Amino acid sequence: MPAQAYGLIATFETTAAIYHAAEQVRDAGYKHWDCISPFPIHGLDKAMGLKRSIVPRFSLAGGIVGFCTGMSLIWWTGASDYQLIVGGKPFFSPMFAFPVSYELTILFTAFATIGGMFFLNGLPQHYHPVLKYEHIGRGMNDTFFIVIESRDPRFNLANTKSLLEKAGGRDIKELEA
């Protein structure tokens, strides 16, 4: 394997094949690996041993901040900054503040969701070693891949290649970093 090797990539032809191969890689104890498929495969994240995403927590935090911002904005405007009594109405009422708070809740939730996704996924990522693989375009069309990174503590070229072969992987290649 070259001095600057990223890992191994193996090709799989069907969703069932990559699903069962992912279970085998997970059970072998690998931590730094990924599956590439042209479409989402139901249950693949569980087969890979991935935990539930924390992006919804970012969304909830954004929604709460948006709602509080809307209420605070209307309170500050009506009760502090521009006190204007119109027809005996109070300086602040949640009913008056609700439309603004509702819209800011949606806006801040959307921003927090997108920001959280970008942060957790390490985006934008302008380069990835897998893109050097000559057949990676098929991963957007009709083929499935498993990539095991060389930084994984369990990575051993011979053992990892053997595992991928046993799991049904074809065209197992080394990736350059």
Helices and strands as residue ranges (DSSP letters): E 5-12, H 15-27, E 33-36, H 44-48, H 55-75, I 76-81, H 94-121, G 129-132, G 136-140, E 144-149, H 157-166, E 170-176
